[in-house]
Amino acid sequence: MRLDYQLSEASLGDLATALAPLLRQSEHALENPRHGDFPRWKAILDQLPTVTPQAKLNRASVLLGAPPTDQNALKTLLMGLHPWRKGPLELGGIKIDTEWHSDWKWGRLEKHIGDLQGQRILDIGCGNGYFGWRMLGAGAKLVIGIDPTLLFVMQYFACRHFAGSALANVVLPLGIEDLPAGLSGFDSVFSMGVFYHRRSPIEHLQRLRKLTRPGGRVVLETLVIEGDMDQVLMPANRYARMRNVWFLPSSAALCNWMQRAGFSSVECVDETTTTTAEQRSTAWMTFESLAESLQANDQSQTIEGYPAPRRAILVANN
Ligand SMILES: C[S@@+](CC[C@H](N)C(=O)[O-])C[C@H]1O[C@@H](n2cnc3c(N)ncnc32)[C@H](O)[C@@H]1O
C-alpha cells in the first residue's frame, strides 16, 4: 500500500499552497519512519484484501469497505494493529469494538458545532481519524487530521484502504508543533483530548485561534473539574495514571481563558463525567482502561485521589 495523501485541488481550495508541503513532509516521514514496529504494521497494510470501497459515515459505527470472503484472515490482520482506541468502526465487515465509544462524544457535540457543509476542518490530535469520517458524514469538504502517534496513522491507512482514497479525510503523522507558524484559514478547528497535555494552555488557545479563519469556529474538548472561575487543578504527578497532564480548569475558568485568548461567543455546551461504559477494555483494546484508573471503592476519585475524569466541550468563534 502506498502511504500517500492525494487530495483534489477542489477540496484543498485556497489552502492548497499551505498544505501541499505538509502533505509531502508527511509522506516523507512515513518513508523514513522512526518506530521499531513500523515494518510489521506496514506488512499488515500490504496484506489487506482488495475489496469494493464503501463508506457509510453517518452512523455510530463508521462502516468502511465491503466484506472480503475470508473474514477470519482480515480479523487477524486488523488485530495486529492493536490497540484500537477510537471508534466504533466496521472495516470490511469486521466490527471493531474500540476502547472508546467516540460516537457518544460525537453525539454530545454534533448539535452544537454548526453546519459543517462544505467546511475545511483541522482536527488536532485526531487519533485514527474516527471523527474525521463523522465530519465528512456531516458534510465537511476536507478534514485534515494530525496525530504524531504512528500506530494511529497506520490504523487510519487501514480505514482508508476500505473507504477508498477519494474521500477527503487524512491523518498526517504530525504534532501541532509541526504546523508552520503562518498556517491559517480553516473553517473549524477541533482540539479534543489534547489541551490537558499542553504545558502552555494559553499558547495552545492562541494557536487554535490563529489556525482558524476570521469568523471560523473552534471546538475544544478537554478534562475539567467542577468549580467556579477561580478553580484549576494541576496534578502533582500523574492524573488517572496518565503522565504529562498539566492543567484541568473548571469550565468557567476555561471560558475566561478562551475569552482572554481573544475568542468571542465562548460557550460551554456540554460537561459529562466519563463512565466506564464509555471508556473500557475490549477485545480490540485489551490493556487496562478507565476502571483501573479509578479507586475500586469510590468511582468518583482517580487512584491518585483527584476528581474522576469529567470532560467539557467549549465552542467559540474567532
Ligand atoms: C486523548 S487522545 C484524543 C483523541 C481524539 N481527539 C478524541 O477526542 O478522542 C489525544 C491524542 O493526541 C495525540 N497527540 C499527542 N501529542 C500531540 C501533539 N503534540 N499534537 C497533536 N496531537 C498530539 C495523541 O497521539 C492522541 O491520539
The ligand as a Tripos MOL2 file, in Angstrom:
@<TRIPOS>MOLECULE
LIG
   27    29     1     0     0
SMALL
NO_CHARGES

@<TRIPOS>ATOM
      1 C1         -6.7590   11.6210   24.3290 C.3       1 LIG1
      2 S1         -6.3900   11.3950   22.6340 S.3       1 LIG1
      3 C2         -7.7620   12.2160   21.8800 C.3       1 LIG1
      4 C3         -8.1290   11.6600   20.5460 C.3       1 LIG1
      5 C4         -9.3900   12.2750   19.9270 C.3       1 LIG1
      6 N1         -9.1690   13.6480   19.5560 N.3       1 LIG1
      7 C5        -10.5570   12.1570   20.8540 C.2       1 LIG1
      8 O1        -11.0500   13.1880   21.2990 O.co2     1 LIG1
      9 O2        -10.9880   11.0480   21.1520 O.co2     1 LIG1
     10 C6         -5.0650   12.5440   22.3720 C.3       1 LIG1
     11 C7         -4.3890   12.4100   21.0150 C.3       1 LIG1
     12 O3         -3.4660   13.4860   20.8490 O.3       1 LIG1
     13 C8         -2.3330   12.9890   20.1900 C.3       1 LIG1
     14 N2         -1.1960   13.8990   20.4530 N.ar      1 LIG1
     15 C9         -0.1900   13.7580   21.3590 C.ar      1 LIG1
     16 N3          0.6650   14.7840   21.2530 N.ar      1 LIG1
     17 C10         0.2100   15.5890   20.2700 C.ar      1 LIG1
     18 C11         0.6870   16.7980   19.6740 C.ar      1 LIG1
     19 N4          1.8080   17.3620   20.0900 N.pl3     1 LIG1
     20 N5         -0.0280   17.3440   18.6790 N.ar      1 LIG1
     21 C12        -1.1770   16.7680   18.2500 C.ar      1 LIG1
     22 N6         -1.6640   15.6190   18.7630 N.ar      1 LIG1
     23 C13        -0.9850   15.0450   19.7590 C.ar      1 LIG1
     24 C14        -2.1600   11.5890   20.7580 C.3       1 LIG1
     25 O4         -1.3860   10.7770   19.9190 O.3       1 LIG1
     26 C15        -3.5870   11.1230   20.8750 C.3       1 LIG1
     27 O5         -4.0260   10.4330   19.7330 O.3       1 LIG1
@<TRIPOS>BOND
     1     1     2 1
     2     2     3 1
     3     2    10 1
     4     3     4 1
     5     4     5 1
     6     5     6 1
     7     5     7 1
     8     7     8 2
     9     7     9 1
    10    10    11 1
    11    11    12 1
    12    11    26 1
    13    12    13 1
    14    13    14 1
    15    13    24 1
    16    14    15 ar
    17    14    23 ar
    18    15    16 ar
    19    16    17 ar
    20    17    18 ar
    21    17    23 ar
    22    18    19 1
    23    18    20 ar
    24    20    21 ar
    25    21    22 ar
    26    22    23 ar
    27    24    25 1
    28    24    26 1
    29    26    27 1
@<TRIPOS>SUBSTRUCTURE
     1 LIG1         1 GROUP 0 **** ****
